[in-house]
Amino acid sequence: MPGVGYDPQRLQALRAATIAAAESLRVLSSEDPAAWEAVLAARTARDHLEQMWLPLIDRIVGSDVMVTWRRAHLGGALAMSRSGDDTLALAVSLMILRAVGDDALRQAFFVDLGGRDTARLFLELGVPDPYGDVEANRALAALARQELAAATRHPGLPAGFAADLVDGMVAAPGELGRDPTGTLRYLFAGAAYSAEFLVAATKASVRAERAAADVRAFDDPYWPSPMVASSLTVDLEADTDPTDLLLQRLGDDAVAWRALLTDPGAAAYLLGERRSDSAGFGRLVAGAELAAAGPDVTADAPAALRHDAAYVASAFVNHVGSRVDLSSAQPEVSASAATILGHHLFAVHHDVLRPLPLTEPGTMRRALDAFGPDSEVDAPLFDSDALAAVSDLAVDTEDGLATMRAALNGYEQSFAAAAATFSTRVEHQDPDDFLAQAIGELGQLEAYLLRHAGHLTEGAARRRDEAIGRWVDGVFAGLSFGTRQLGAPFPVPGLGPEDVKEQWATHEAAAERRFEDAAREWTEHLRFLWFGELHAAGVVAADLPDEVLTADGKLRPWQELDGTQRRIVRDRMEENAWRGPVDVDWQRLSDTIKLGQQELYLDLPPGQ
Amino acid sequence: MSVDPIAAEYRRRAAELRALAGELEASPVLRLHEIAGTETWSSPGADACRSTLTDDQVRLRHAATELRQHAWWYEQQADALDAVAAAGRLAAGG
């Protein structure tokens, strides 16, 4: 037989003969000192048969990889290796691939080998055979991994290749030395694969974990390590499980995360079910944040991207919101939740106004009246209970709260501006009623988020007071955001956020009054916001002196006005009617804002 | 038949060594190479196995030869002891 290979029937006969030979040597014994050398020779020969011959024969019988990689022809190049053996053939093939650097040749090699046999190739190279050249096999594996990674980058491998590779690992025979977990770790730890390949491998890894759920105890590792680890793993620093490693490898690639988390099964499992350490869950949530609300998720992004981002936001809220271990989430998780909700406040607002239970994540074309009929967007759908849980999570830390506050400030401004502009359109028969309704809707969103800040632990009064204190702190932080973004006014003289927070947390009677003061001031902020936007849209034409207006006729930010100018603006806002093309009854606006915020003062759950 | 007890022990040990040598030479391991050639399998591992087998077979055949040599030496010793014992009996009996 030339080159590499074996005759299956002859090999089976050889196996039987080897066992018979070993048995014949086992029965040889003698106590005579003159026979010691003979007995020792027999024992040595028997050891070789049992520990070298039989394992090797069994490896060959159990694996057809030596035969299959011979099929992966490299044109005439592989013929050069025909005079050698299996390992040499592989080595020559890989070295030719590397030296030639031909993408098509590299792709053809791995396509011909297939994902499953590629898996077995790495498994076999990692078997710690004491009679094999372990170091040579490791060098070969490194070369094969490098070429495989290059093939995934350009021109790429067939869609099912990564899944076949992972499936091939998982289906590896449970024989001594086969180590799917270690081999996968080796494969994905040290080479630059394409994002598409990593996403496909992650999905396959998740599928494998889910398929094994029935045979795994709740605290079993997802990827158990065998008694004998692959020799390929000796240089790996951490024993991260393959799925965690793959998630790590996705890094900050928003497109890859979106591709992963728009797979309903993968999203449900990873976000809602899978156990992770805090670092692993943090990475997952950060990836979801990138996918749902990353820098590329903009209003002018392609529709498909915005749709996928909305789906991930829906999956995040609905699955993370159903987790039972949310109370132990790290601060970074809270910040990511705030970023996602903050980016999708339009959808949050919609669900706050019309809460619905939801069984599966999804998106829907939705509109809000205030934005006008052209405002329909592909919005994430949120289950009302899950949204409440994630809202709690989002405002549970200083960073999360600040993020939500800033997002809400921006949303409120755009909402008010849109509503003010839309109210001027001639088709509106009753624009002041429309505005009153719009203001009320915005008040409900404000109240919903505000209530959640104080709704974290109903049973623990102290904790709840602290949470409300933090939100009060956030209102002031919001004011500072507003100063920058919106020109929001009304700092409270002599009252710092720390004072309010501490006093409220200790439940001093005065703290409650201060808190109400703060809430009233926030109402003032909203009123200024609406007044400014209505003025900018020409809906109200208040008799404002030029010095409080910008060059293009808009209301200047509050902090730029001196005391006299502030009094003038405040007086105009206090007038019962804001007059202009439309007469807006301020008392109605004021009442609506107060109605929307009454939950600040009353001990009612959100939405009642 | 040995009359000297030491000579008798030498002959027993010689017989045991010759039996052991016979078993060694009859072991299938000495014929394993006949079905383990490249027509059966071909790889670096197979080459290593064949090489090891050749070494083991040489050692086993050498061990069998040495066992027979030891047996021959024991038998020589037994013969010598028996001859001395027979001479002693003649001298004593006249």
Interface residues (C-beta under 8 A of the other chain):
Chain A: M1 P2 G3 V4 G5 Y6 D7 R10 L11 A13 L14 A17 T18 A20 A21 A22 S24 L25 V27 L28 S30 D32 A34 A35 E37 A38 A41 A42 T44 A45 H48 L49 M52 W53 L56 I57 R59 I60 M66 D85 D86 T87 L88 D129 Y131 G132 D133
Chain B: R13 E16 L17 L20 A21 E23 L24 A26 S27 P28 V29 L32 I35 A36 T38 E39 T40 W41 S42 S43 P44 G45 A46 D47 A48 C49 T52 L53 D56 Q57 R59 L60 H62 A63 A64 E66 L67 H70 Y74
